[in-house]
Amino acid sequence: MLSYQLIRSCCIDRLSSHDLSGVTLAADPLGTGIRPYLLLKSARDTTIMQDVGQACSPLCNFAVSDTVGSNSMRRTNFRSPARSPQILTRDYLEAPVSLWSEVLCAVELGLLHAAPVYYGLGAAHGDGSAVVLIPGFLCPDHYLFFLHKWLGRIGYRPLFSGINLNAECPNILIQRRLNQTIDRALTKTGRRIHLIGHSLGGIIARSIAAQRPQDVASVITLGAPFRGTVAHSAILLAAEAVRLRILKKHGPAVLPDCYTGHCTCDFVDSLQRSMPPSVFETAVYTTDDGVVDWRYCRTENSETDFPVSGTHIGLAFNSSVYSIIADRLAQTHCAQNKLRPRRARVASRVKCATT
C-alpha cells in the first residue's frame, strides 16, 4: 500500500541529483489550501525525503509539512508524542454570525458589577496560585482588568500576560513575552500556574500547556476557536492583514505560513496534541457568539465544556463565567492536593471533598 509524502516546491532544485521517475508535481492534491507540492511515493523516496529535508531546512525554514503516511519530517523543536486531529482542524471559513450582537457586552459589564460573585460572595476561594491572563485577538492586556481584580479578590495571584497587544506571531509572543511571565509566576509562588485565555488568547494558552505541562496546572479557554479558524468575515480580513504585517516585519525569521493553521511552528504543532493528563482543562463558550463559530470552541467532552449565555467579548465580563472559573480553579487545587502526600498538601480556603 502506497503512502505519500508532500514537500514544498521551493526545494525542487535539491532533487536534481535524484532519479525522479514517477515523481509528479501536484497542485494541492489533498485540498489543504497550500500549494504547490511534490508528490513522492514512499519506499525508494525515503532517501530522497531525508536528503531534501536536510538541505531545505536552512533554505526554506522548513523541510516537510502536511505529511501523509507513516514517516513525518517537520522542522520544529519537538515532535508531538500524541496527535489529536479531532482537536485541531485546519478549517478556515467565514462563520454565519452577527457581529452587531457584540454591542451587548456593555450590558454584561454592567451586570457583572451587580453580581454577588464579583465581590467574592458564593465563589470558591483560591490557594494563592498564580493565574496568567492572555488577551484575545487585537486586544491589549488591560481589558481583562476586571477579571484580574476579581481573581485577586478571591485569593489568587493574577498576572497580565505582558503581550500588550495580541497582534503578533503566537510563537514569538510565547517565546519573548509569555514564557518570561510564566517563569516570574513560578518563582513567586513555587507551584504550577493556571492559564486563562480569551478567544485567541485561549488558543495560545492551550499551546503553552502542551509545551510546558510540568508548569501548568490548568487551562481555561473563553470562546477560543481552537478547533479551526471559523469567524466573522471582518475578523478573517483583520487576521490576514496581521499575517501580512508579520511576514513583512520578520521576513525569513518566521515561516511562510505564519498565522495560519498550516504553519509548521511549535505553536501550531502543539495544538495538534491531546491536552496532557496532568493539565485540568475547561472550555467556556456561548452559543450567541457573534465573532466565531461556537462549535469550534468546544472539546466535545461534557465534563470540560461549559456553555453560557452572552456575547463573545462579554465572556471576559460574564458573571456566569466567573462562577465557572472559580469552581474549576478550586477543583484543580483539590485534584492536585489528592495526589500529594498528606504532609505536603497545600493549605487554602478551598473546601475539598474528602475520600
C-alpha positions as CSV (number, residue, x, y, z in Angstrom):
1,M,0.0,0.0,0.0
2,L,1.4,3.3,-1.0
3,S,1.8,6.3,1.3
4,Y,2.6,9.8,0.2
5,Q,5.0,12.5,1.4
6,L,4.4,16.1,0.5
7,I,7.2,18.7,0.2
8,R,7.4,22.3,-0.9
9,S,8.5,23.0,-4.4
10,C,11.0,25.6,-3.1
11,C,13.2,22.6,-2.5
12,I,12.9,21.2,-6.1
13,D,16.5,22.2,-7.0
14,R,17.8,19.7,-4.4
15,L,16.0,16.9,-6.1
16,S,18.1,17.2,-9.3
17,S,20.6,14.7,-8.0
18,H,18.0,12.0,-7.7
19,D,16.1,9.8,-10.1
20,L,12.7,11.5,-10.3
21,S,10.9,8.9,-12.5
22,G,7.4,8.6,-11.1
23,V,7.6,11.8,-9.1
24,T,5.0,14.3,-10.1
25,L,4.2,17.9,-9.3
26,A,0.8,18.1,-7.6
27,A,-1.3,21.2,-7.2
28,D,-2.8,20.9,-3.7
29,P,-3.6,17.1,-4.0
30,L,-5.3,16.9,-0.6
31,G,-7.2,20.2,-0.7
32,T,-5.1,21.7,2.1
33,G,-5.1,25.2,0.6
34,I,-1.3,25.3,0.4
35,R,0.5,24.6,-2.9
36,P,2.4,23.5,-4.9
37,Y,3.8,20.2,-3.6
38,L,5.9,17.4,-4.9
39,L,4.1,14.1,-4.6
40,L,6.6,11.3,-3.7
41,K,5.7,7.7,-3.3
42,S,7.3,6.0,-0.3
43,A,9.9,3.2,-0.2
44,R,12.6,4.4,-2.7
45,D,11.7,8.0,-1.9
46,T,12.5,7.8,1.8
47,T,16.2,8.6,0.9
48,I,15.1,11.5,-1.2
49,M,12.9,12.9,1.6
50,Q,15.8,12.8,4.1
51,D,18.2,14.4,1.7
52,V,15.7,17.2,0.8
53,G,14.8,17.7,4.4
54,Q,18.4,18.3,5.4
55,A,19.1,20.6,2.5
56,C,15.9,22.6,2.7
57,S,15.7,23.4,6.4
58,P,18.1,26.3,6.2
59,L,16.9,27.5,2.8
60,C,13.1,27.3,3.2
61,N,13.0,27.4,7.1
62,F,11.3,24.1,7.0
63,A,11.6,20.7,5.3
64,V,8.3,18.9,5.0
65,S,4.8,19.8,6.0
66,D,1.4,18.3,5.9
67,T,2.8,14.8,5.6
68,V,0.6,11.9,4.8
69,G,2.0,8.4,5.6
70,S,4.0,6.8,8.4
71,N,7.1,8.9,8.1
72,S,6.9,12.5,9.1
73,M,9.6,15.2,8.9
74,R,8.9,18.6,10.4
75,R,11.1,21.5,11.2
76,T,10.1,22.1,14.8
77,N,11.8,22.0,18.2
78,F,9.9,18.9,19.2
79,R,7.7,16.2,17.8
80,S,4.2,15.7,19.2
81,P,4.1,12.4,21.1
82,A,0.3,12.2,20.8
83,R,-1.5,13.6,17.9
84,S,-5.2,14.5,18.3
85,P,-6.5,15.6,14.9
86,Q,-10.0,15.8,16.2
87,I,-8.9,18.8,18.4
88,L,-7.3,21.0,15.8
89,T,-8.9,21.2,12.4
90,R,-7.5,23.3,9.6
91,D,-10.8,24.8,8.7
92,Y,-10.6,28.4,7.6
93,L,-14.1,29.6,6.9
94,E,-16.5,32.5,7.3
95,A,-18.9,32.0,10.2
96,P,-22.6,32.9,9.8
97,V,-22.6,35.1,12.9
98,S,-23.8,38.6,13.7
99,L,-21.0,40.9,14.8
100,W,-23.5,43.6,15.8
101,S,-24.8,41.5,18.6
102,E,-21.5,42.0,20.4
103,V,-22.5,45.5,21.5
104,L,-24.5,43.8,24.3
105,C,-21.1,43.2,26.0
106,A,-21.6,46.6,27.6
107,V,-24.7,45.3,29.3
108,E,-22.8,42.3,30.6
109,L,-20.1,44.5,32.1
110,G,-22.8,46.4,34.0
111,L,-24.5,43.3,35.2
112,L,-21.1,41.9,36.5
113,H,-20.9,44.8,39.0
114,A,-24.3,43.8,40.3
115,A,-23.5,40.1,40.7
116,P,-22.6,38.8,44.2
117,V,-19.9,36.5,42.7
118,Y,-17.9,39.6,41.6
119,Y,-17.4,40.5,45.2
120,G,-16.4,37.0,46.2
121,L,-19.8,36.0,47.6
122,G,-20.5,32.4,47.0
123,A,-17.3,31.9,45.0
124,A,-14.8,29.2,45.8
125,H,-11.7,30.9,47.2
126,G,-8.2,30.3,45.9
127,D,-5.0,28.9,47.3
128,G,-2.6,31.7,46.3
129,S,-1.7,30.2,42.9
130,A,-0.7,32.4,40.0
131,V,-3.2,32.9,37.2
132,V,-1.8,34.3,33.9
133,L,-4.4,36.1,31.7
134,I,-4.0,36.1,28.0
135,P,-6.0,38.6,25.8
136,G,-7.8,38.0,22.6
137,F,-7.0,38.9,19.0
138,L,-6.1,42.6,18.6
139,C,-6.7,43.2,22.3
140,P,-4.4,44.6,25.0
141,D,-3.9,43.1,28.4
142,H,-5.8,45.6,30.3
143,Y,-9.4,44.9,29.1
144,L,-9.1,41.9,31.4
145,F,-8.7,44.3,34.3
146,F,-12.0,43.3,35.9
147,L,-11.1,39.6,35.7
148,H,-7.6,40.3,37.1
149,K,-9.0,42.3,40.0
150,W,-11.7,39.7,40.8
151,L,-9.1,36.8,40.8
152,G,-7.0,38.7,43.4
153,R,-10.2,39.3,45.5
154,I,-10.9,35.6,45.7
155,G,-7.4,34.5,46.7
156,Y,-5.3,34.1,43.6
157,R,-2.2,35.9,42.2
158,P,-3.3,37.2,38.8
159,L,-0.7,38.4,36.2
160,F,-1.2,40.0,32.9
161,S,0.5,38.3,30.0
162,G,2.8,41.1,29.1
163,I,1.7,40.9,25.5
164,N,0.4,44.5,25.4
165,L,-1.4,43.9,22.1
166,N,-2.2,40.4,20.7
167,A,-1.3,41.1,17.0
168,E,1.9,39.2,16.6
169,C,3.1,35.7,15.7
170,P,1.9,33.5,18.6
171,N,5.2,31.6,18.6
172,I,7.1,34.9,19.1
173,L,4.7,36.0,21.8
174,I,5.2,32.8,23.7
175,Q,9.0,32.9,23.4
176,R,9.5,36.6,24.1
177,R,6.7,37.5,26.4
178,L,4.6,34.7,27.9
179,N,7.5,32.4,28.9
180,Q,9.0,35.2,30.9
181,T,5.7,36.0,32.6
182,I,5.2,32.3,33.4
183,D,8.7,32.0,34.8
184,R,8.1,35.0,37.0
185,A,4.8,33.5,38.3
186,L,6.6,30.2,39.1
187,T,9.3,32.0,41.0
188,K,6.7,34.0,43.0
189,T,4.5,31.0,44.0
190,G,6.7,28.0,43.8
191,R,3.9,26.0,42.3
192,R,2.3,25.3,38.9
193,I,0.3,28.1,37.4
194,H,-3.2,28.5,35.8
195,L,-3.8,30.0,32.3
196,I,-7.0,31.8,31.3
197,G,-7.2,32.9,27.7
198,H,-9.9,34.8,25.9
199,S,-10.5,34.0,22.2
200,L,-7.1,33.8,20.5
201,G,-5.6,34.0,24.0
202,G,-7.2,30.7,24.8
203,I,-5.6,29.1,21.8
204,I,-2.2,30.4,22.9
205,A,-2.9,29.1,26.5
206,R,-3.6,25.6,25.1
207,S,-0.4,25.7,23.2
208,I,1.7,26.7,26.2
209,A,0.1,23.9,28.3
210,A,1.1,21.4,25.7
211,Q,4.6,22.7,25.6
212,R,5.1,23.2,29.4
213,P,2.8,20.7,31.1
214,Q,5.1,20.5,34.1
215,D,4.5,24.2,34.8
216,V,0.8,24.5,34.0
217,A,-1.9,23.2,36.4
218,S,-5.0,24.2,34.3
219,V,-6.1,25.9,31.2
220,I,-9.4,27.7,30.9
221,T,-10.4,29.0,27.5
222,L,-13.2,31.6,26.9
223,G,-14.6,31.5,23.4
224,A,-11.4,30.2,21.9
225,P,-11.9,28.5,18.5
226,F,-9.0,26.0,18.9
227,R,-10.7,23.6,16.5
228,G,-10.4,25.8,13.5
229,T,-10.4,29.4,12.2
230,V,-14.1,29.9,11.6
231,A,-15.0,33.5,12.3
232,H,-16.9,36.6,11.0
233,S,-15.6,37.9,7.7
234,A,-14.3,41.1,9.3
235,I,-12.2,39.0,11.7
236,L,-10.7,36.9,8.9
237,L,-9.8,40.1,6.9
238,A,-8.1,41.6,10.0
239,A,-6.2,38.3,10.6
240,E,-4.9,38.3,7.1
241,A,-3.8,41.9,7.5
242,V,-1.9,41.0,10.7
243,R,-0.4,38.0,8.9
244,L,1.0,40.1,6.1
245,R,2.4,42.6,8.6
246,I,4.1,39.8,10.5
247,L,5.7,38.5,7.3
248,K,6.9,42.0,6.3
249,K,8.2,42.7,9.8
250,H,10.0,39.5,10.4
251,G,10.8,38.2,6.9
252,P,12.7,34.9,7.0
253,A,12.6,34.8,10.8
254,V,9.0,33.4,10.6
255,L,7.6,30.6,8.5
256,P,5.8,31.4,5.2
257,D,2.5,30.1,6.6
258,C,2.8,32.0,9.8
259,Y,-0.6,32.9,11.4
260,T,-2.4,30.1,9.6
261,G,-3.4,26.6,10.7
262,H,-0.9,25.2,8.1
263,C,2.2,26.6,9.8
264,T,4.7,24.0,11.0
265,C,5.9,26.0,14.0
266,D,5.9,24.8,17.6
267,F,2.7,26.8,18.3
268,V,0.6,25.0,15.7
269,D,2.3,21.7,16.3
270,S,1.4,21.7,20.0
271,L,-2.3,22.4,19.2
272,Q,-2.5,19.0,17.5
273,R,-1.8,17.2,20.7
274,S,-4.2,15.9,23.2
275,M,-4.1,18.0,26.4
276,P,-1.6,16.4,28.8
277,P,-3.5,14.4,31.5
278,S,-1.8,16.5,34.3
279,V,-3.5,19.7,33.0
280,F,-7.0,20.4,34.1
281,E,-9.0,21.6,31.1
282,T,-12.0,23.8,30.7
283,A,-13.6,25.3,27.6
284,V,-16.3,28.0,28.1
285,Y,-18.3,29.1,25.1
286,T,-21.5,30.9,24.2
287,T,-23.9,29.8,21.5
288,D,-24.8,33.5,21.0
289,D,-21.2,34.2,19.8
290,G,-21.1,37.0,17.3
291,V,-17.4,36.7,16.4
292,V,-16.5,33.0,16.0
293,D,-18.5,29.8,15.4
294,W,-19.1,28.4,18.9
295,R,-18.9,24.8,17.7
296,Y,-15.2,25.3,17.3
297,C,-14.7,26.4,20.9
298,R,-15.6,23.0,22.4
299,T,-13.5,19.9,23.3
300,E,-16.7,17.9,22.8
301,N,-16.3,16.4,26.3
302,S,-19.2,17.2,28.5
303,E,-17.0,17.2,31.6
304,T,-14.8,20.1,30.3
305,D,-17.3,22.1,28.1
306,F,-19.3,24.8,29.7
307,P,-21.9,26.8,27.7
308,V,-23.1,30.2,28.9
309,S,-25.4,32.9,27.6
310,G,-23.9,36.1,26.4
311,T,-21.6,37.6,23.8
312,H,-18.1,36.6,22.7
313,I,-16.5,39.8,24.0
314,G,-18.6,39.7,27.1
315,L,-17.1,36.3,28.2
316,A,-14.4,38.5,29.9
317,F,-17.2,40.2,31.9
318,N,-19.8,37.5,32.3
319,S,-20.7,36.7,35.9
320,S,-21.7,33.1,35.0
321,V,-18.2,32.7,33.5
322,Y,-16.6,34.0,36.7
323,S,-18.5,31.4,38.7
324,I,-17.3,28.6,36.4
325,I,-13.7,29.9,36.7
326,A,-13.8,29.9,40.5
327,D,-15.2,26.4,40.6
328,R,-12.8,25.0,38.1
329,L,-9.7,26.5,39.7
330,A,-10.9,25.1,43.1
331,Q,-11.4,21.7,41.5
332,T,-7.8,21.8,40.1
333,H,-6.5,22.6,43.6
334,C,-8.4,19.7,45.1
335,A,-7.4,17.3,42.4
336,Q,-3.7,18.2,42.8
337,N,-3.8,18.0,46.6
338,K,-5.2,14.5,46.4
339,L,-2.1,13.4,44.5
340,R,0.3,14.8,47.2
341,P,1.3,13.1,50.4
342,R,-0.8,14.3,53.3
343,R,2.1,16.3,54.9
344,A,2.8,18.0,51.6
345,R,-0.7,19.2,50.9
346,V,-1.2,22.9,50.3
347,A,-3.4,24.7,52.9
348,S,-6.0,27.0,51.5
349,R,-9.6,28.2,51.9
350,V,-10.7,25.8,49.2
351,K,-13.1,23.1,50.6
352,C,-12.3,19.8,49.0
353,A,-14.5,16.7,49.3
354,T,-12.8,14.0,51.5
355,T,-12.5,10.5,50.2
